Amino acid sequence: MKNLNILKLLIFLFIFIITVFFIIFIFLVPDIKRLKIAKINHDKTYNNYIYIDNNLKLKIKELKNLKYKNLKITRAFDSNFNEPDFMKFSKNFFHDANLIKEKKKNYKQDFTEYYFKTVSKISNPAIFYKFLNALNHYDNIIQADFPIEMKAVGDDINTTFRLKVYTLKDKKIKMK
Amino acid sequence: MKYSFTKPKEKELIDAVTKMWIGFIVFVVLFLLAFDFLIKFKIHSIDSSANEFAQKTEVAKKQIKKLQKNLIFLNKQRSVAENIFASNTILKDSIKNLFDLVPNQITLKKVIMKKKSLTIYGVTPSKDTFNFLLGSPLKSIFQSSNTIFYLDSDGWYRFVSINKIINDEDKL
């Protein structure tokens, strides 16, 4: 009876050890390895996300700052050029001003450049300097350019010069 | 009719020790399988979280790309505008400098300014007055400077001064 019990004990012990080893080596060990790999992969992905997210936050901040600094310029490019408004503005400097549309060109891919010939009268050259100063603060981006012709006629100076109006590609201009 | 004086004992099919062993083994197996299930669940949860972060990363990358484009465009706008503002200021200074050059004795009638040339029409009391007071500074600015004088009925000289900037590229 005693011998039989020891044999039974050994058999069960053997079955127990085999079963436990089977479960450990077939299921647990590979799954623990997978868990470790998954954790490493997760940490890598998380760190990468944190890095990219920080970059994104920096870019958002950078863009916000740049938009704030460029507010006037962005609005100026974004506004449609309005001839009557410009004529009203030019009356502060010239009398008998006329704007003649010449041509339209693409400029640096994203912009359109409108050429105008401006014929006007000024009483002295200093007014033209004031006009050029004021041009940099106008609602649109406008460049005064060559050829410039100034001819003394009586007390006035007949002034002819080129103006280039820059707008975004899809923007239009409003003429009289 | 009885053949034995002892009563037969009830014998169990599986004895108590065997039952205990089987119970113990089943318990350990179930415990290990439950532990493995937990590990599998944890792996699944970690993988899901990693996937979520990977997706968020992709979205953030796309956003960065978009923002970068906006940044480039804003910088381009700024650069174009600043060049135009600078050009207007330079133009103003150039015209101002030209008129500041003209002495009181000389009267300008007409000025034509082009990108690389300046033509001045005017009246001067004498050729020397023009040459000393206006001709010399013009010659120092422009590579080519030629002036033609016409004697007027009042004894003054009408002049046409043609001044040009000649780049080295143009000479070739």
Interface residues (C-beta under 8 A of the other chain):
Chain A: N5 K8 F12 I15 F16 T19 V20 I23 I24 F27 L28 D31 I32 R34 L35 A38 K39 N41 H42 T45 Y46 N48 Y49 I52 D53 N55 L56 K59 I60 E62 L63 L66 K67 K69 N70 I73 T74 A76 F77 Y107 K108 D110 F111 P125 F128 Y129 L132 N133 L135 N136 I141 I142 Q143 A144 D145 F146 P147 I148 E149 M150 K151 A152 K164 Y166
Chain B: V17 T18 W21 F24 I25 V28 V29 L32 L33 F35 D36 I39 K40 K42 I43 I46 D47 S49 A50 F53 A54 K56 T57 A60 K61 Q63 I64 L67 Q68 N70 L71 F73 L74 N75 K76 Q77 R78 V80 A81 I84 F85 S87 N88 T89 L91 K92 I95 K96 F99 T107 L108 K109 K110 V111 I112 M113 K114 K115
